[in-house]
Amino acid sequence: MKYVQYSLLLLLVTGLSSCSYFYADKQNVVKEGHLYIYPNATYQQVLDSLSLFVKDIKQFDVVARAEEMDKFVKPGRYLISEAETNKELALKLKNGKEDEVKLMVKNSPTIFHLARDVSKNIIADSLDIVEAILSHEQFVQEGLDLETSKIYFIPNTYNFLWLTSGKTFVDRMIKEHDIFWNDERKQKLAASGMTELEVYTLASIVQMEASKADEQPKVAQAYLNRLKQGRRLEADPTSVYAYRLEHGFDKKIQRVYHKHLKTASAYNTYLNTGLPPAPITLPNGTAIDAVLSPEPHDMIFFCADPDRPGYHSFTNSYTEHLANAAKYRKWLKENNIK
């Protein structure tokens, strides 16, 4: 009897092995895409999810069990390709060969917007990211809050694994920040007489005021000239930011009105002298460099130039500035921009 049982078991194992050998090099994928395996997922749950991508899930199951993938379920985001064989796919999942995601850090106005956008690409949700920023040891030591911590998040496209926690994301951003601040930029910072926070804050205004990177150094110098003369910056983006802090960020503001300029806030440079307390957006590296290396000139007035979309007209004459502003308002009216 024992001999019969042993023989049956041997026959079963041999049969599975033969099937595995036969199916191993078969291309079974019929739909390309990404498979998401969450932490603590079971092997059966992986099969259920994978059944959306393969023609014969039982065929894959035979190969996967032969490769012992069922014993090594590794969470992650995996690219499923039609060119893969059953064995190649099983080994990819067994060995945890995840596909990286491209994560774009945008010119977010607040940390909450940053967290919302980042959470769309990694497993950490927006609350995890915000809490990681609030509790990060380095930020706590430096006394940074949700406004001033913006200096550590430089807009760019980064590669991450989907299985990225809030803390891991923040750690990576700190590392990227430190890479950006090379010796040359540190020297320029020291020569500027400004703090890093002040540079970022002015750069954020430049970013919102001048979308063209080649004009940002000129805009930066105009603001620096105003600061040097003790004038208010009177930067429209700061009044808009102040207004949105009070009324919400949902509504798009295409044109600045007096109601925006009158918002009582430390961020409104129409009402306050000097820089706002923190950045009003996450500035690009080009805007930061523009503040560190501004284009030398002595002008303090500038207005959007309708004849050169995206650029400005600069002057030191207030009368000429009023004429430029009137020209721009006329263009807004003609184009029904409200």
C-alpha positions in Angstrom: 0.0 0.0 0.0 2.8 2.4 0.9 4.5 1.5 -2.3 1.4 2.4 -4.3 1.0 5.8 -2.5 4.6 6.6 -3.1 4.3 5.7 -6.7 1.2 7.9 -7.1 3.0 10.8 -5.5 6.0 10.3 -7.7 3.8 10.2 -10.7 2.1 13.4 -9.7 5.3 15.2 -9.1 6.8 13.9 -12.3 3.6 15.0 -14.2 3.8 18.5 -12.7 7.5 18.7 -13.5 6.8 17.7 -17.1 4.0 20.2 -17.5 6.3 22.9 -16.0 9.0 22.0 -18.5 6.5 22.1 -21.4 4.9 25.5 -20.3 8.0 27.3 -19.1 9.0 28.8 -22.4 5.4 29.5 -23.6 4.4 33.1 -24.1 1.1 33.4 -22.2 0.7 37.1 -21.8 -2.1 38.6 -23.9 -2.4 42.1 -22.3 0.5 44.3 -21.4 0.3 46.6 -18.3 1.3 46.9 -14.7 0.6 44.4 -12.0 0.3 45.8 -8.5 1.0 43.4 -5.7 0.2 45.0 -2.3 2.0 44.1 0.9 0.7 41.0 2.6 -1.0 39.8 -0.6 -1.4 36.0 -0.9 -0.3 33.9 -3.8 -3.9 33.3 -4.8 -4.6 37.1 -4.9 -1.6 37.5 -7.2 -3.0 34.8 -9.5 -6.4 36.5 -9.4 -4.8 39.8 -10.5 -2.5 38.2 -13.0 -5.5 36.4 -14.7 -6.3 39.8 -16.3 -3.0 39.7 -18.2 -2.5 36.0 -19.2 -4.5 33.6 -21.4 -4.1 30.5 -19.2 -3.6 31.3 -15.5 -3.4 27.5 -14.7 -0.5 27.2 -17.1 1.3 30.0 -15.4 0.5 28.5 -12.0 2.2 25.3 -12.9 5.4 27.1 -13.9 5.2 29.5 -10.9 4.9 26.7 -8.4 7.8 24.8 -10.0 9.9 28.0 -9.6 8.6 28.3 -6.0 7.2 31.7 -6.7 4.2 30.8 -4.6 6.5 30.7 -1.6 8.0 34.2 -2.3 5.2 36.7 -2.9 6.9 40.0 -3.2 4.9 43.2 -3.3 5.6 45.9 -5.9 4.7 47.3 -9.3 5.6 45.0 -12.2 5.6 45.6 -15.9 3.8 42.7 -17.7 5.1 42.3 -21.3 3.7 40.1 -24.1 7.3 39.1 -24.9 7.8 37.3 -21.6 7.5 33.6 -21.1 5.8 32.0 -18.2 9.1 31.3 -16.6 10.5 34.8 -17.1 7.4 36.3 -15.6 7.4 33.9 -12.6 11.1 34.7 -11.9 10.5 38.4 -12.2 7.8 38.3 -9.6 9.7 35.8 -7.4 12.8 38.0 -7.4 10.9 41.3 -6.9 12.2 42.9 -10.1 9.9 46.0 -9.9 9.3 48.5 -12.6 10.2 52.1 -11.6 7.7 54.9 -11.8 8.4 58.3 -13.1 7.4 60.8 -10.4 7.1 64.4 -11.3 7.4 67.0 -8.6 5.5 70.0 -9.9 5.4 73.7 -9.0 3.0 72.9 -6.2 1.7 75.9 -4.2 1.5 74.0 -0.9 2.9 70.8 0.6 -0.7 69.4 0.5 -0.8 69.8 -3.3 2.7 68.2 -3.5 1.5 65.2 -1.3 -1.7 64.8 -3.3 0.2 64.6 -6.7 3.1 62.4 -5.4 0.6 59.9 -3.8 -0.8 59.1 -7.2 2.5 57.4 -8.2 3.6 55.6 -5.0 2.0 53.5 -2.4 2.2 56.1 0.3 -1.0 58.2 0.5 -1.0 62.0 0.9 -1.5 61.8 4.7 1.6 59.6 5.0 3.6 62.1 3.0 2.5 65.1 5.0 3.1 63.4 8.3 6.6 62.3 7.1 7.4 65.9 6.4 6.0 67.2 9.7 7.9 64.5 11.7 11.1 64.3 9.7 14.1 64.6 12.1 16.0 67.0 9.9 13.0 69.3 9.4 12.3 69.3 13.1 15.9 70.2 14.0 15.8 73.0 11.5 12.5 74.3 12.8 10.8 73.9 9.4 7.0 73.8 9.0 4.7 72.9 6.1 5.5 76.3 4.5 9.2 76.6 5.0 9.9 72.9 4.3 9.2 73.7 0.6 12.8 74.5 0.2 13.6 70.8 0.1 11.4 69.8 -2.8 12.9 70.8 -6.1 10.6 70.3 -9.2 11.9 67.6 -11.5 11.1 64.1 -12.8 12.5 61.4 -10.5 12.5 57.6 -10.7 11.0 55.8 -7.7 9.7 52.4 -6.8 6.0 52.2 -6.3 6.7 50.7 -2.8 7.9 54.0 -1.5 6.9 55.2 1.9 6.3 58.8 2.9 9.6 58.9 4.8 11.6 57.3 1.9 10.2 60.0 -0.4 11.2 62.8 1.9 14.7 61.2 2.4 15.2 61.1 -1.4 14.1 64.7 -1.8 16.6 65.8 0.9 19.3 63.9 -1.0 18.3 65.6 -4.3 18.3 69.0 -2.6 21.8 68.4 -1.3 23.0 67.4 -4.8 21.5 70.5 -6.2 23.3 72.7 -3.7 26.8 72.1 -5.0 29.8 74.2 -4.0 29.3 76.7 -6.7 25.7 77.4 -5.6 26.7 77.5 -2.0 29.3 80.2 -2.8 26.8 82.2 -4.7 24.4 81.9 -1.8 27.0 83.2 0.6 27.8 86.1 -1.8 24.1 87.0 -2.1 23.8 87.9 1.6 20.5 86.0 1.7 19.5 82.9 3.5 18.5 79.7 1.6 14.9 80.3 2.6 15.0 83.9 1.3 16.5 82.7 -2.0 13.8 80.0 -2.4 11.1 82.5 -1.5 12.2 85.1 -4.0 12.7 82.3 -6.6 9.1 81.1 -6.0 7.9 84.6 -6.9 10.2 84.7 -10.0 8.8 81.3 -11.0 5.2 82.5 -10.8 6.0 85.8 -12.5 8.2 84.6 -15.3 7.5 81.3 -17.1 10.4 81.8 -19.5 13.6 80.6 -18.0 15.7 83.0 -20.1 13.9 86.0 -18.6 14.0 84.8 -15.0 17.4 86.4 -14.2 16.1 89.8 -15.4 12.9 89.5 -13.3 15.0 88.4 -10.3 17.2 91.5 -10.6 14.2 93.8 -10.7 12.9 92.4 -7.5 16.3 92.6 -5.9 16.5 96.2 -6.9 13.2 96.9 -5.2 14.3 95.1 -2.1 17.6 97.1 -2.0 15.7 100.4 -2.3 13.3 99.4 0.5 10.3 99.3 -1.9 7.5 96.9 -1.6 7.8 94.1 -4.2 4.2 94.5 -5.3 4.3 91.1 -6.9 0.9 89.9 -8.2 1.6 86.2 -7.5 2.0 86.9 -3.8 -1.4 88.6 -3.6 -2.9 85.8 -5.5 -1.3 83.2 -3.1 -2.6 85.2 -0.1 -6.1 85.3 -1.6 -6.1 81.6 -2.3 -4.9 80.8 1.2 -8.0 82.5 2.5 -10.5 81.4 -0.2 -9.2 78.1 -1.5 -7.0 77.0 -4.4 -9.7 75.5 -6.6 -10.7 78.6 -8.6 -8.3 79.5 -11.4 -7.3 83.2 -11.4 -6.3 84.5 -14.8 -6.4 88.2 -14.0 -5.5 90.1 -10.8 -8.0 92.5 -9.4 -8.0 94.9 -6.5 -9.8 92.4 -4.3 -6.7 90.2 -4.6 -4.3 93.0 -3.9 -6.1 93.9 -0.6 -6.0 90.5 1.0 -4.6 90.9 4.5 -1.7 88.4 4.7 2.0 88.3 5.5 2.3 86.9 1.9 0.8 89.9 0.2 3.8 92.1 -0.9 1.4 94.9 -1.9 0.7 95.4 1.8 4.1 94.4 3.3 7.7 95.4 2.7 10.2 92.7 2.1 9.8 89.0 1.3 6.9 86.8 2.3 7.6 84.3 5.2 8.0 81.3 2.8 7.8 80.3 -0.8 4.5 80.6 -2.7 5.3 77.7 -4.9 8.0 75.1 -5.4 10.4 76.9 -7.8 12.4 75.3 -10.6 16.1 75.1 -10.4 16.2 77.8 -13.1 14.4 80.3 -10.9 16.7 79.5 -8.0 19.7 80.0 -10.2 18.2 83.3 -11.5 18.1 84.7 -7.9 21.7 83.4 -7.3 22.9 84.8 -10.7 20.6 87.7 -11.6 21.0 89.7 -14.8 22.6 93.1 -13.9 20.3 96.1 -14.5 18.8 99.0 -12.5 15.2 98.8 -13.5 12.4 98.3 -10.9 9.2 98.3 -13.0 8.0 95.5 -15.4 4.7 94.5 -16.9 3.6 91.6 -19.1 4.1 92.4 -22.8 1.2 91.4 -25.0 3.4 91.7 -28.1 5.8 89.0 -26.7 3.7 86.4 -24.9 5.4 85.1 -21.8 7.8 88.1 -21.6 7.8 91.5 -19.9 8.5 95.2 -20.7 11.0 96.7 -18.2 11.5 100.4 -17.3 12.6 102.8 -14.7 10.0 105.3 -15.6 6.7 105.1 -13.6 4.9 107.0 -16.4 6.1 104.5 -19.0 5.2 101.6 -16.7 1.6 102.9 -16.4 1.4 103.0 -20.2 2.7 99.4 -20.4 0.1 98.4 -17.8 -2.7 100.1 -19.7 -1.6 98.4 -22.9 -1.7 95.0 -21.1 -5.1 95.6 -19.6 -6.4 96.6 -23.1 -5.1 93.3 -24.4 -6.8 91.4 -21.6 -10.1 93.0 -22.3 -9.8 92.4 -26.1 -9.1 88.7 -25.4 -12.0 88.5 -22.9 -9.6 87.4 -20.1 -11.4 87.9 -16.8 
